[in-house]
Every structure is written in C-alpha cells, then in structure tokens.
Amino acid sequence: MQTASTLKMLRRSLGALRNEGGTIALVPTMGALHEGHLTLMRDAKSACDHVVASIFVNPTQFGPNEDLDAYPRQLAEDSAMLESEGVSLLWAPTVEEMYPKGFATSISVSKVSEGFCGADRPGHFDGVATVVCKLFNQVQPDKAFFGEKDYQQLAVIRTMARDLDLTFPHADAIVGVPTVREADGLAMSSRNRYLTPEDRERAATLPRAMQEAIARIEDGQNVTRTLAALEDELLGAGFDRVDYAELADASSLERLDTRSSGPARLLVAARIGGTRLIDNMAVT
C-alpha cells in the first residue's frame, strides 16, 4: 500500500493506479478505524479494482466545544489495518495541505442538512460537504463508500454531488453501506471508546428501544406517542439527554408525524456520560 501526504504525491500515485487500469473506489474516514470502517473497505474492494482510503480529522466539521483535540489519532495502527484489507493507496494529508493559507471557500447544503445533527451542531455539515467535495475532486473516484450510521451526512453528500454535478462520483455512485453493530446491537463508532463500562452497558438500550419503537410504528400506533415513549425509555435507562428522536422521510429527511407509504427512517441522537451517540434504522 502506498501512502500520500501531499497533493503532488497523491496525484502521482493515482496516475500510477490509473495506468494499471480498472476502477477506483474512495472511502473517506477520520481514522480511529474499527470493524465498521473495514466493512466499507471490503465492500469497496469487491466493487472496484483499487481502493483509496483517506484519513483526515477535519477541523471544519467540529464546533468550538467539541472534541477535535481529543479525537483519537492512530495513523500507524490504522495504516496497518488498511494494508491488511488490500487498500491500494492511503491519502493522509495534514490540515495545512488540505486547507492551505488563505483558504476561503465553504460549501453549504440547505434543507437536508437542517434539523437533527445540523440543528445541534451549527456549521458541521458545511465542514463535511466542503471536505468531501475536495476529496472527490482530489481522487476523482468511480465510486465512493459511506456508512449509513451517519445517515444525515450521507444525505448531505448525495445532495451535494447531485447539485454540483460531481460526475466522478455522481449521486448514483455514492454507496451507502449498512451500519455495523456490536453483539448487543450498539452501532460501532469511534466514540464508543469514550464510554465507561457502566455507560457502555446502558448504551445498549438505544438500539433495543429503537427496534421496539419501529415495531409499534409499523403496527400503526401513534408516531408522536411512540417517539415520546422512546425518549422516556432512554432517559430511564441512564441517558442524560435525548437531542432528538424523529421519524423522517428516508430521502428528503422531512419529519413525519404519521407513518407514510414510502420508505422512512427513525433517527436518534442521545447523550450518555458526556458521549453523544447517534443511530438510525429503516422503517418499512
């Protein structure tokens, strides 16, 4: 596996891959890799001839009171994991390489970025959209792979790619990969490592409560009362706060007060022991 830390190195390495022929997949990450990330690599490897993974802890998507400095950085360990998965090229730029002096451009995707995590983290999705647009332009992949765990992020990226005519990849070539879960159902996340053993045990209430709520919604029970009961269950289990628990249209992310005939998604964000957990599940 090659590693590039400057744009010049990246372009030279990409040129060599393209000379070999075949398709290129991009898997953007912020590092601190776990089985969920490795599943993305495997899906990308099965779909394309070459996999380019990026590791970049993007400062523009962190708010002033968020955990940028504390976010785990383990490039050597992550690099070894990527190499073992057959990744062809690791793109690991510095902040100065990605945002050189004088950088003054930002991308904002309205509507789909509003509400949910967008309401709780102002500017977050502007940072996501900007850095992912740069990654698309830098790598110009045939396909890009993102986990469905960050469902609103996936919707923002798809909308941006469509609206800005990012044909490599275009919206249809952005692949959403189902959330990878622990044995007790908790969605895998780099932030799970912040949980104490006691909070980690309580956190397993989240996926169970979501599944119960989905069963009630699919059974035709009142959506508003079901979501309120979901919040009460999480707070009763030891969660400190529920930022949101909403039913939304699976494509537009418009909130739904009643069960619609089309695909929907249950999205939840809740805090326990100072750690903010997010999750989502399909409602059929």
N, C-alpha and C positions, 0 to 999 in steps of 0.2 A: 504494500500500500504506500502510495506517495502522500506526502503532506505538504500543503502550500500555506504560507503565512502572509504572502503579498499577492496583490492582484496580478503582477507580472508572472509570478510563479504559477498561479492558478491557470492563467491563460495558456502558458506553455504546456502545462500538464494536461489541460483539456484538449489542446491541439493534438497531443500525442494519442490520447484516447480516441479522438475522432478519426485519426489516421488509421487506427486499428479497425474502424468500422463498428456498426451496431448502435444501439440506443443508449441514452444516458438518463438515469434517474437521479433526482435530488431529494435528499432527506435532511431538512434543516432541524437542528437541535440547539439547545443551550448547554449541552454536556450533562454531567452527572447521570450517565446513562444507566438504564435499568432494562428489564425484560421487555417493557413496552416499546422502548426505542429499538431494541434488537429485532422485535417483530416487524417494525417498519422497514428495517434494513433487509430482512428476509423477503418481505413482500416486494420490495423494490428490486431485489436481486432476481426474483422469479419473473418479474415483468420486463426487465431491461438487461442489457448486456453489461453495463457498467453502472456502479453506484457511487455517487459523490455525496458524502455526508459533510455537513457543516457543523461546527461547534463555535458558537459565539454568544456570550452572555450580553444581550443587547440592552445597553443602559437606557435607551429612549423609551422602553416599554415599562420601566419601573418608575413608580411615583416617589415623591420625596420622603415618604415614611415607610417605604417598602424595603425588601431585604436584598438589595443589589450587592452590598458588600458581603453579606452572609451567604449569598448563593454559592453552593458548592462548586469548586473548580478542581478538576482532576484529569487534566489533559492526558497525562501519560497512561493512566488506567483506562480512560475512555478510548484512547488510540489503540491500545492492545485489544480491546473488545471489538472495535470496528474491524481491525485487521483479521481477527478470528472469524468474522462474519463474511469475509470476502469483499469488503468495501475497496474500491479501486483508488479513491482519492479522498483525503480529508482536507477540507478548507477550514482553516483555523486562524482567521485574521485577528489582529489587535483592534482595539477601539479606534486608534489613530488611523489604521488602514481603512477601516470601514467608514469612519466619519472624519475625514481629513480637515485640517484647519480651514475655517471659513464655510464649512458645510451648512447649508441654509434651506434645505428642501424637506418638506414633510408631506405625506400622503394621508388624507382623511377620507374614510369611507362612512358615509352617513347611513341612517336608518338601521341597517343590520348591526352596526356597532353600538347603537344606543340601547340603554337598558342593560339588565343583567350585569355582567362584569364591567361593561362600559360605563354604567352609572356609578359603580363603586370605585372604579379606577380611571379617573379622567385622564385622557391622553394615552392610555395604554394601547388601544388599538391603532392609534396613529403611529406609534412606535413600531408595532407589529407590521402594519401594512408597509411602512417605509423600508424596514429592513428586509422583508420578504420580497418586495419589488426589486431591491438591489440584488438580492441573491438570485432571483430569476434572471435578471439582466446579466449578472456575472457568469452564471453557469449555463444558461440557455438550455435547460434540460428538456427531454421529450416528455417526461412525467415527473410529478412531484408528489411526495407522500407525507401525509399529516395524520396524527392520531385524532380520532373522534372525541377523545376525552375533552379536549379544548374545542367544543363544538361551535361556540360563537366565533372563535378565532378562525376555524375552518370556513365558516360562512363569510366572514370578512374577506379572507384571502380569495375565495371563489368570486365574490362580487368585484373585488379589485381587479382580478385577472380578466374578467369579462369586460369591465368598463374601460380598462386601459389597453385593450387589445393585446394582451400579453400572450401572443400565439404560441410561444415556447416557454412555459406551457400555457395553454388556454384552459378555460374553466373545466372542460371535459377531461383534461389530462391531470387534474388535481385529484389525487386518490385519497379518500378518507378511509382510514384503517380502524376497525372496531377497537374499543377500549380493552386493554389487557388488565386483568384483575388478579388480586391476591386470592388465596384459597378461600378466605372468608367474604370475598366479593368486593372489597375495597379497591377502587381504581388505583393502579400503580401511578406513582407520582414521585418526583424528586423531593417534594416537600414532605412526604410521609416520614422521612428520616428525622424530622423535627419533633415528631410526636413522642411523648413519654410512653413507656409500656402501658400505663393505665389509660392514657388518652387513645393510644392505638387500639386497645380493646374496645373502647367506647365508639371509636370511629366506624367500626363495622356495622353500627346501627344504620348508617347512612344508606348503603345500597339495599339493605333489607327493608327499610322504611319506604324507599323509593319504589321497590318492587310491589310492596303492598298497596301503595297509592295508585300505581299503574293498574293493578288488578281491579281496584274499585272504580277507577275512571273507565276502564274498558267494560266494566259491568254496568255502566250507565249511571253511576252515583254522581252526586253534585260535585263539580270540579272545585268550586271555592271552598266548600266544607272539607273536601278531601285534602286539599293543599294546606288548610289550616291545621288539620289533624296531623299531617306530616311534620309541620313545624313544631307542633306540641310534642310529638314523639321524640324529635331530635333534641329539643331543649330538656325534656325529661330524662334523656339518656346521658346528659352531661355536656352537650354542646353549649357554648357560651352565647352564640348568636347565629341566627339564620339570616343571611344577607338577602337571599331570595329563594323561593320555591315556586316555579311557574310552569304552566303548560303553554307551549308555543308551537306555531306552525313550523314544520321541520325545515322549510326552505327560507321563508321570509323572517322567521323568528318573531312574528307578530304574536302578542299574547292572546291566549284563548281562554275565555271564561266558560265555554261549553265545549264538549267534545265535538270536533268537526269530522267530516267524512274522509279528509285527506290525512297524510302522514303527520304526526305530531311528535313533540319531544318534551320530556319532563327535564327541566334544568334546575339544579340546586347548587347553591354555594352556602357553606356554613363554616363557622369558626369553632375550633376546639383547642384549648391550651395555647392560644396565640397562633395557631396554624390555620390557614384558610384552605379548605378543601372544596373542590368543585367536582361535579359529576353530572351526567346526563344519560338518559335511557330513552329508547324508542317507545312510542305509544302507538299500537296498531289498531 
